[in-house]
Amino acid sequence: MIVSMRQRSTNSKYGLLTTSYIRGPKTEIMKNKILLLVVLLSTFNLLEARTPRVKNKSFTYETIKLPQMALPEARTYTLYLETAADYGNLGLRYQNGLQIPGWVKSNNGAYAVDVKFFPVDYQRPFIVTRNQLVKDTSGAVVDTIWFFSNAFKASGSGSLTIVNDKNQTIHNRLLQEVCLQTTGREYRSRKAARRHRLREANQLQQQMAVDFAQAMTRQVNRNLDHLLGIYPIRKRSSLMIVRNKKHREYELMNRFWDRFQSVTVHVNSESDLKKIEEMLFTEIAYLKNIENKYRGSKKADRKIRYMAYRNLSTIYEMLEMPGEAIYYAQKIRSNDFRKFNAGNLIADAQRMKRLQAIHGS
């Protein structure tokens, strides 16, 4: 195919030769492809700038871990630990390990904590077997070696009771059952394993009693911490920021983040959260205004609104305002973009609301 044809002509006035080109069909096709590519790139850049890409920015702040039960005016308690004969003298060793975080242990406390470790249920020992295959140089099995050992199973439990200064039981429940299984030494015959069963039982049952005491002590401490523990803790959370630089909210959101972080680094367990809210007035207003700026139903608008709603819910949770946190989490559901993420935000806010009702805050 001839792409172009060169023509020669003579300029009648000056007597000069001029050369011109006639474009062929292939040149026109290439030109159209280039124009189409330019249009597609421009459209892609426009869409890329409109749809926000997300970057999670984490922050930490200090708050108070609230217990699940109401607190007395004087946070003092007296601990009583009763153990079955199986534990021997372990009760004296582990009594000091039982405690309520943020409380003071005294001889005449406002609350009495009664812990009991019930007798250990040692089941009848049984023999377990294991085999080892002996192979020759070609990999064929030529013999089987058998090993026998005694297996010991046991279960232990206890109870936790809390009584207030009016001798009223405010908590009473059984501890979760702890099950342990261990094996003794391996022997080459079943008869040898049975012969050493009694000696191994005495040794392993003593170790089991120690393991049960440790496991139930940890369980009691977790329960006491959950029910009555109060102390400062650091919580980690995150906000969603626009990541693509061509988006028109990129600069605004990064300035928002810088101002927000400069305030949250000072939030501790003694902070006045009303003053913190006043210091974040501009940042909260900026997030609320995003709903008015992006009213469309396209994915890009729904995504930027989702980011604003989630950030607002997270900020209000930090400010211990569960009502507002639930309000903006509900907006995530009505926004119809990743609405399944609203459930965790609502659950956390409702938990905070219940604790505030218990403690009157």
TIMAR-716815 format. One record per residue (C-alpha): chain; x, y, z; residue in one letter. Coordinates in pm, 1 decimal, always signed. Example, Ala and Ser with C-alpha at 12.3 -4.5 7.8 and 13.67 -1.06 7.14 Angstrom:
<tiba A <+1230.0 -450.0 +780.0> A>
<tiba A <+1367.0 -106.0 +714.0> S>
//
This chain:
<tiba A <+0.0 +0.0 +0.0> M>
<tiba A <+131.3 +345.7 -85.4> I>
<tiba A <+144.2 +551.0 +234.9> V>
<tiba A <+223.2 +884.1 +74.6> S>
<tiba A <+306.7 +1012.4 -272.6> M>
<tiba A <+552.7 +1291.0 -328.9> R>
<tiba A <+470.2 +1545.9 -598.4> Q>
<tiba A <+699.5 +1797.0 -759.3> R>
<tiba A <+573.5 +2129.3 -890.6> S>
<tiba A <+728.0 +2445.5 -1026.7> T>
<tiba A <+650.2 +2783.4 -878.5> N>
<tiba A <+551.0 +2983.4 -1180.9> S>
<tiba A <+651.3 +3317.1 -1033.1> K>
<tiba A <+997.8 +3231.1 -902.3> Y>
<tiba A <+1074.5 +2915.5 -1096.3> G>
<tiba A <+1129.8 +2712.0 -782.1> L>
<tiba A <+1056.8 +2345.5 -731.5> L>
<tiba A <+828.6 +2259.8 -437.0> T>
<tiba A <+752.9 +1921.9 -284.6> T>
<tiba A <+420.2 +1819.0 -125.7> S>
<tiba A <+291.4 +1496.5 +33.0> Y>
<tiba A <-45.4 +1327.5 -7.1> I>
<tiba A <-151.6 +1144.1 +312.5> R>
<tiba A <-257.9 +783.3 +274.0> G>
<tiba A <-528.6 +593.0 +472.0> P>
<tiba A <-278.6 +435.7 +716.7> K>
<tiba A <-158.8 +778.3 +832.2> T>
<tiba A <-519.0 +880.7 +905.9> E>
<tiba A <-576.9 +563.2 +1110.8> I>
<tiba A <-266.8 +627.4 +1323.6> M>
<tiba A <-376.7 +984.8 +1383.1> K>
<tiba A <-721.1 +868.5 +1501.6> N>
<tiba A <-564.8 +612.2 +1735.9> K>
<tiba A <-342.4 +875.2 +1893.7> I>
<tiba A <-636.0 +1110.1 +1943.7> L>
<tiba A <-841.4 +829.4 +2097.9> L>
<tiba A <-555.6 +741.1 +2335.1> L>
<tiba A <-525.3 +1104.4 +2445.1> V>
<tiba A <-898.3 +1120.7 +2515.5> V>
<tiba A <-888.8 +795.4 +2714.9> L>
<tiba A <-591.2 +911.9 +2922.8> L>
<tiba A <-763.4 +1242.0 +2997.5> S>
<tiba A <-1081.1 +1060.5 +3101.4> T>
<tiba A <-885.3 +817.4 +3320.8> F>
<tiba A <-700.6 +1101.7 +3492.8> N>
<tiba A <-1029.5 +1279.9 +3554.7> L>
<tiba A <-1188.9 +968.0 +3705.7> L>
<tiba A <-874.6 +892.6 +3905.9> E>
<tiba A <-881.1 +1242.3 +4051.3> A>
<tiba A <-1250.9 +1219.0 +4136.0> R>
<tiba A <-1257.0 +876.2 +4307.7> T>
<tiba A <-1071.3 +899.2 +4641.3> P>
<tiba A <-810.9 +644.2 +4731.3> R>
<tiba A <-783.3 +583.0 +5103.4> V>
<tiba A <-494.4 +595.7 +5347.3> K>
<tiba A <-553.3 +503.8 +5713.5> N>
<tiba A <-377.3 +728.5 +5962.8> K>
<tiba A <-354.4 +584.7 +6314.6> S>
<tiba A <-349.9 +782.4 +6638.1> F>
<tiba A <-347.7 +699.0 +7009.2> T>
<tiba A <-504.6 +865.2 +7310.1> Y>
<tiba A <-537.0 +792.0 +7679.1> E>
<tiba A <-867.2 +716.6 +7845.2> T>
<tiba A <-1007.8 +534.2 +8148.7> I>
<tiba A <-1095.6 +166.2 +8127.8> K>
<tiba A <-1443.8 +150.0 +8279.6> L>
<tiba A <-1559.2 -166.2 +8464.4> P>
<tiba A <-1880.2 -354.7 +8390.7> Q>
<tiba A <-2017.1 -298.7 +8742.6> M>
<tiba A <-2084.7 +7.2 +8954.4> A>
<tiba A <-1805.5 +117.0 +9187.2> L>
<tiba A <-1828.8 +193.4 +9559.3> P>
<tiba A <-1703.4 +520.8 +9699.6> E>
<tiba A <-1405.7 +347.0 +9858.8> A>
<tiba A <-1244.5 +104.8 +9613.4> R>
<tiba A <-1113.9 -139.9 +9871.8> T>
<tiba A <-1162.6 -515.8 +9883.0> Y>
<tiba A <-1085.0 -818.2 +10095.4> T>
<tiba A <-991.0 -1143.4 +9923.4> L>
<tiba A <-1066.0 -1493.9 +10048.3> Y>
<tiba A <-924.4 -1794.8 +9864.9> L>
<tiba A <-1032.4 -2148.7 +9954.5> E>
<tiba A <-870.2 -2447.4 +9785.4> T>
<tiba A <-942.9 -2817.9 +9791.3> A>
<tiba A <-699.2 -3063.6 +9945.1> A>
<tiba A <-569.5 -3150.8 +9596.5> D>
<tiba A <-390.6 -2816.6 +9581.4> Y>
<tiba A <-206.3 -2856.6 +9911.0> G>
<tiba A <-39.6 -2529.2 +10012.8> N>
<tiba A <-78.7 -2367.1 +9670.4> L>
<tiba A <-355.7 -2141.9 +9800.3> G>
<tiba A <-110.6 -1934.5 +10004.6> L>
<tiba A <+116.2 -1897.5 +9701.0> R>
<tiba A <-153.2 -1779.7 +9458.5> Y>
<tiba A <-362.3 -1568.6 +9692.7> Q>
<tiba A <-136.8 -1266.2 +9643.4> N>
<tiba A <-167.6 -1309.1 +9265.6> G>
<tiba A <-543.4 -1243.5 +9274.5> L>
<tiba A <-620.4 -872.8 +9254.1> Q>
<tiba A <-853.7 -605.3 +9117.6> I>
<tiba A <-667.7 -345.7 +8905.4> P>
<tiba A <-707.2 +4.6 +9045.1> G>
<tiba A <-829.2 -114.5 +9385.8> W>
<tiba A <-661.1 -140.5 +9725.3> V>
<tiba A <-655.0 -470.1 +9912.7> K>
<tiba A <-734.9 -433.1 +10283.6> S>
<tiba A <-848.6 -644.9 +10576.4> N>
<tiba A <-1191.1 -480.5 +10590.6> N>
<tiba A <-1267.8 -376.0 +10234.9> G>
<tiba A <-1587.4 -240.2 +10084.6> A>
<tiba A <-1617.4 -553.0 +9871.4> Y>
<tiba A <-1543.3 -911.5 +9972.8> A>
<tiba A <-1410.1 -1135.0 +9695.8> V>
<tiba A <-1456.0 -1505.7 +9767.5> D>
<tiba A <-1269.0 -1744.0 +9536.4> V>
<tiba A <-1294.4 -2123.0 +9558.2> K>
<tiba A <-1093.8 -2387.2 +9371.5> F>
<tiba A <-1296.6 -2709.5 +9365.0> F>
<tiba A <-1136.4 -3055.9 +9388.7> P>
<tiba A <-964.2 -3171.3 +9072.2> V>
<tiba A <-1141.0 -3451.2 +8887.2> D>
<tiba A <-866.5 -3697.3 +8795.0> Y>
<tiba A <-991.5 -3947.0 +8540.4> Q>
<tiba A <-877.9 -4305.6 +8519.4> R>
<tiba A <-539.1 -4329.4 +8341.0> P>
<tiba A <-527.6 -4507.6 +8006.9> F>
<tiba A <-251.1 -4625.9 +7775.5> I>
<tiba A <-177.5 -4458.9 +7442.8> V>
<tiba A <+37.9 -4620.3 +7174.4> T>
<tiba A <+273.0 -4489.6 +6911.4> R>
<tiba A <+450.6 -4680.1 +6636.3> N>
<tiba A <+768.4 -4617.4 +6443.3> Q>
<tiba A <+828.2 -4781.5 +6106.5> L>
<tiba A <+1167.6 -4936.0 +6025.7> V>
<tiba A <+1258.7 -4923.9 +5655.6> K>
<tiba A <+1542.1 -5076.2 +5456.4> D>
<tiba A <+1763.0 -4894.9 +5205.6> T>
<tiba A <+1500.1 -4928.8 +4934.5> S>
<tiba A <+1231.5 -4768.3 +5150.9> G>
<tiba A <+1034.1 -5083.9 +5214.9> A>
<tiba A <+890.5 -5133.9 +5565.7> V>
<tiba A <+1063.4 -5426.7 +5736.7> V>
<tiba A <+952.0 -5382.3 +6097.7> D>
<tiba A <+731.7 -5178.0 +6330.7> T>
<tiba A <+841.4 -5063.0 +6675.9> I>
<tiba A <+564.0 -4990.6 +6928.5> W>
<tiba A <+581.4 -4751.0 +7222.0> F>
<tiba A <+337.9 -4738.2 +7516.0> F>
<tiba A <+277.9 -4456.4 +7766.0> S>
<tiba A <+26.9 -4367.9 +8035.7> N>
<tiba A <-210.1 -4078.9 +7964.1> A>
<tiba A <-363.4 -3877.2 +8246.8> F>
<tiba A <-664.6 -3648.3 +8207.2> K>
<tiba A <-814.9 -3417.8 +8467.1> A>
<tiba A <-1052.1 -3123.5 +8491.1> S>
<tiba A <-1077.6 -2850.4 +8748.2> G>
<tiba A <-1306.7 -2557.3 +8816.1> S>
<tiba A <-1398.0 -2305.6 +9079.5> G>
<tiba A <-1628.0 -2017.9 +9164.2> S>
<tiba A <-1610.4 -1641.5 +9207.3> L>
<tiba A <-1841.2 -1451.6 +9442.6> T>
<tiba A <-1840.8 -1076.1 +9514.3> I>
<tiba A <-2025.7 -935.9 +9816.8> V>
<tiba A <-2069.5 -564.3 +9893.0> N>
<tiba A <-2054.2 -389.7 +10229.6> D>
<tiba A <-2428.5 -452.0 +10281.1> K>
<tiba A <-2367.3 -825.9 +10259.4> N>
<tiba A <-2543.1 -843.1 +9923.2> Q>
<tiba A <-2410.8 -1080.4 +9659.1> T>
<tiba A <-2357.1 -868.4 +9348.6> I>
<tiba A <-2180.2 -1135.6 +9145.7> H>
<tiba A <-2173.7 -1512.8 +9170.8> N>
<tiba A <-2067.4 -1746.2 +8893.6> R>
<tiba A <-1872.5 -2064.0 +8827.0> L>
<tiba A <-1536.1 -2039.1 +8660.3> L>
<tiba A <-1495.9 -2199.6 +8323.3> Q>
<tiba A <-1383.0 -2559.3 +8350.6> E>
<tiba A <-1014.4 -2618.4 +8275.0> V>
<tiba A <-917.0 -2952.9 +8118.1> C>
<tiba A <-563.6 -3086.2 +8102.5> L>
<tiba A <-409.7 -3397.5 +7953.6> Q>
<tiba A <-51.4 -3517.8 +7980.6> T>
<tiba A <+143.5 -3835.0 +7921.6> T>
<tiba A <+422.8 -4009.6 +8106.1> G>
<tiba A <+735.9 -4175.9 +7983.7> R>
<tiba A <+723.9 -4411.2 +7684.3> E>
<tiba A <+792.0 -4783.6 +7732.1> Y>
<tiba A <+848.6 -5062.4 +7486.4> R>
<tiba A <+584.3 -5287.8 +7641.4> S>
<tiba A <+233.2 -5235.5 +7772.0> R>
<tiba A <+320.5 -5426.7 +8089.0> K>
<tiba A <+605.2 -5188.1 +8175.8> A>
<tiba A <+375.2 -4888.4 +8128.5> A>
<tiba A <+119.8 -5035.6 +8368.2> R>
<tiba A <+388.5 -5115.3 +8625.1> R>
<tiba A <+502.5 -4751.1 +8640.2> H>
<tiba A <+151.0 -4601.5 +8629.8> R>
<tiba A <+114.7 -4531.6 +9002.7> L>
<tiba A <+453.5 -4363.9 +9037.3> R>
<tiba A <+390.8 -4143.0 +8734.3> E>
<tiba A <+40.3 -4058.5 +8855.7> A>
<tiba A <+173.4 -3912.8 +9182.6> N>
<tiba A <+425.3 -3692.7 +9003.2> Q>
<tiba A <+197.0 -3574.5 +8720.2> L>
<tiba A <-99.7 -3505.6 +8944.2> Q>
<tiba A <+113.3 -3272.4 +9155.1> Q>
<tiba A <+216.4 -3084.7 +8842.8> Q>
<tiba A <-145.5 -3079.0 +8724.7> M>
<tiba A <-253.8 -2913.6 +9050.3> A>
<tiba A <+0.6 -2635.6 +8987.4> V>
<tiba A <-119.2 -2594.8 +8627.5> D>
<tiba A <-482.5 -2579.1 +8739.5> F>
<tiba A <-401.8 -2317.4 +9004.0> A>
<tiba A <-221.0 -2101.2 +8749.1> Q>
<tiba A <-496.7 -2132.8 +8486.8> A>
<tiba A <-776.7 -2050.0 +8729.4> M>
<tiba A <-580.8 -1761.9 +8881.7> T>
<tiba A <-552.2 -1606.0 +8536.1> R>
<tiba A <-923.6 -1663.9 +8479.6> Q>
<tiba A <-1019.1 -1499.6 +8810.8> V>
<tiba A <-799.0 -1198.1 +8736.2> N>
<tiba A <-956.9 -1155.9 +8392.3> R>
<tiba A <-1303.3 -1165.7 +8546.4> N>
<tiba A <-1214.3 -919.3 +8821.4> L>
<tiba A <-1052.9 -686.3 +8569.0> D>
<tiba A <-1359.0 -703.9 +8343.1> H>
<tiba A <-1607.0 -654.5 +8626.4> L>
<tiba A <-1436.1 -401.1 +8852.3> L>
<tiba A <-1095.7 -298.8 +8712.8> G>
<tiba A <-1048.9 +74.6 +8652.6> I>
<tiba A <-724.5 +230.4 +8530.5> Y>
<tiba A <-586.6 +452.4 +8250.6> P>
<tiba A <-527.3 +279.7 +7918.4> I>
<tiba A <-406.9 +387.9 +7575.6> R>
<tiba A <-638.2 +320.7 +7285.2> K>
<tiba A <-538.3 +308.7 +6918.7> R>
<tiba A <-771.6 +414.3 +6641.6> S>
<tiba A <-744.5 +549.1 +6286.4> S>
<tiba A <-895.2 +802.1 +6048.7> L>
<tiba A <-937.4 +773.0 +5671.9> M>
<tiba A <-750.7 +1028.6 +5457.8> I>
<tiba A <-752.6 +1085.2 +5080.8> V>
<tiba A <-433.8 +944.1 +4927.5> R>
<tiba A <-444.6 +1048.7 +4559.6> N>
<tiba A <-289.6 +1392.7 +4515.2> K>
<tiba A <-514.3 +1489.6 +4221.7> K>
<tiba A <-827.1 +1472.0 +4434.1> H>
<tiba A <-948.8 +1814.8 +4537.0> R>
<tiba A <-981.6 +1707.7 +4902.7> E>
<tiba A <-621.3 +1587.6 +4926.2> Y>
<tiba A <-469.8 +1911.8 +5058.2> E>
<tiba A <-768.6 +1988.3 +5279.9> L>
<tiba A <-770.3 +1643.6 +5440.1> M>
<tiba A <-398.9 +1644.9 +5507.0> N>
<tiba A <-427.2 +1982.6 +5678.4> R>
<tiba A <-725.1 +1844.4 +5871.1> F>
<tiba A <-514.7 +1546.9 +5982.7> W>
<tiba A <-221.5 +1761.9 +6093.8> D>
<tiba A <-446.8 +1980.8 +6309.5> R>
<tiba A <-633.6 +1681.0 +6449.4> F>
<tiba A <-314.4 +1500.2 +6547.2> Q>
<tiba A <-173.6 +1808.0 +6717.6> S>
<tiba A <-476.6 +1803.8 +6949.4> V>
<tiba A <-509.7 +1431.0 +7018.8> T>
<tiba A <-151.0 +1391.6 +7141.3> V>
<tiba A <-260.6 +1583.9 +7452.7> H>
<tiba A <-571.8 +1373.4 +7527.4> V>
<tiba A <-520.9 +1179.3 +7850.4> N>
<tiba A <-733.4 +1029.9 +8126.6> S>
<tiba A <-761.2 +1367.7 +8302.7> E>
<tiba A <-848.8 +1578.0 +7996.1> S>
<tiba A <-1167.0 +1782.3 +7978.1> D>
<tiba A <-1326.2 +1632.6 +7667.4> L>
<tiba A <-1557.8 +1931.3 +7624.0> K>
<tiba A <-1252.7 +2151.5 +7572.5> K>
<tiba A <-1105.3 +1894.3 +7334.0> I>
<tiba A <-1429.2 +1908.0 +7134.0> E>
<tiba A <-1402.7 +2287.2 +7117.6> E>
<tiba A <-1043.2 +2260.2 +6997.7> M>
<tiba A <-1158.1 +2023.2 +6720.6> L>
<tiba A <-1452.0 +2243.0 +6614.9> F>
<tiba A <-1298.9 +2334.9 +6276.1> T>
<tiba A <-1201.4 +1975.5 +6195.5> E>
<tiba A <-1545.1 +1837.5 +6284.8> I>
<tiba A <-1715.7 +2111.5 +6081.2> A>
<tiba A <-1496.4 +2026.9 +5781.7> Y>
<tiba A <-1601.8 +1661.4 +5792.4> L>
<tiba A <-1968.4 +1750.8 +5831.2> K>
<tiba A <-1947.6 +1984.1 +5530.3> N>
<tiba A <-1830.6 +1699.9 +5302.9> I>
<tiba A <-2187.0 +1569.1 +5303.5> E>
<tiba A <-2302.8 +1896.7 +5148.2> N>
<tiba A <-2018.4 +1912.7 +4895.2> K>
<tiba A <-2069.9 +1561.4 +4758.4> Y>
<tiba A <-2440.3 +1493.5 +4721.3> R>
<tiba A <-2427.3 +1263.4 +4418.9> G>
<tiba A <-2512.7 +893.9 +4402.6> S>
<tiba A <-2198.5 +788.5 +4214.9> K>
<tiba A <-1940.3 +570.5 +4383.1> K>
<tiba A <-1689.3 +854.9 +4418.8> A>
<tiba A <-1937.1 +1069.2 +4613.3> D>
<tiba A <-2058.9 +781.0 +4828.5> R>
<tiba A <-1702.2 +683.5 +4911.7> K>
<tiba A <-1596.6 +1031.4 +5024.1> I>
<tiba A <-1913.0 +1058.8 +5235.6> R>
<tiba A <-1836.9 +718.1 +5388.4> Y>
<tiba A <-1491.2 +842.3 +5487.3> M>
<tiba A <-1639.4 +1149.8 +5653.4> A>
<tiba A <-1906.4 +952.5 +5842.9> Y>
<tiba A <-1657.0 +696.9 +5968.5> R>
<tiba A <-1411.9 +964.0 +6080.7> N>
<tiba A <-1686.3 +1151.3 +6263.8> L>
<tiba A <-1803.0 +835.4 +6441.3> S>
<tiba A <-1444.3 +758.5 +6546.6> T>
<tiba A <-1383.2 +1112.3 +6673.1> I>
<tiba A <-1703.7 +1115.2 +6876.8> Y>
<tiba A <-1609.2 +780.9 +7030.5> E>
<tiba A <-1280.1 +936.4 +7141.0> M>
<tiba A <-1478.2 +1228.9 +7285.1> L>
<tiba A <-1698.2 +974.6 +7471.8> E>
<tiba A <-2014.6 +1091.8 +7296.0> M>
<tiba A <-2175.6 +759.8 +7199.0> P>
<tiba A <-2501.7 +916.0 +7079.7> G>
<tiba A <-2325.7 +1114.2 +6805.8> E>
<tiba A <-2104.2 +816.7 +6723.8> A>
<tiba A <-2412.7 +599.3 +6665.9> I>
<tiba A <-2575.9 +875.0 +6456.2> Y>
<tiba A <-2291.2 +891.0 +6204.5> Y>
<tiba A <-2246.8 +513.4 +6203.3> A>
<tiba A <-2613.9 +486.4 +6103.1> Q>
<tiba A <-2544.3 +730.4 +5819.7> K>
<tiba A <-2292.0 +480.0 +5684.0> I>
<tiba A <-2574.8 +230.4 +5643.4> R>
<tiba A <-2800.3 +476.7 +5463.5> S>
<tiba A <-2507.0 +588.3 +5243.0> N>
<tiba A <-2493.1 +236.2 +5089.2> D>
<tiba A <-2114.1 +206.9 +5068.2> F>
<tiba A <-1942.4 -55.7 +5284.2> R>
<tiba A <-2240.2 -34.8 +5516.5> K>
<tiba A <-2137.8 -361.5 +5685.7> F>
<tiba A <-1863.0 -165.1 +5867.2> N>
<tiba A <-2124.8 +28.9 +6062.2> A>
<tiba A <-2200.0 -267.8 +6288.6> G>
<tiba A <-1873.0 -258.6 +6482.6> N>
<tiba A <-1891.5 +119.1 +6527.4> L>
<tiba A <-2246.3 +96.2 +6661.2> I>
<tiba A <-2159.4 -192.3 +6896.3> A>
<tiba A <-1864.0 -0.7 +7044.6> D>
<tiba A <-2075.0 +310.8 +7093.6> A>
<tiba A <-2359.3 +117.4 +7255.3> Q>
<tiba A <-2112.4 -49.9 +7491.3> R>
<tiba A <-1979.7 +292.3 +7592.7> M>
<tiba A <-2334.0 +422.1 +7637.7> K>
<tiba A <-2418.1 +133.8 +7871.0> R>
<tiba A <-2103.1 +187.4 +8078.9> L>
<tiba A <-2176.2 +559.3 +8109.8> Q>
<tiba A <-2524.7 +475.1 +8235.7> A>
<tiba A <-2375.4 +239.7 +8496.6> I>
<tiba A <-2122.6 +492.9 +8621.6> H>
<tiba A <-2340.7 +801.9 +8584.3> G>
<tiba A <-2106.3 +985.4 +8350.3> S>
//
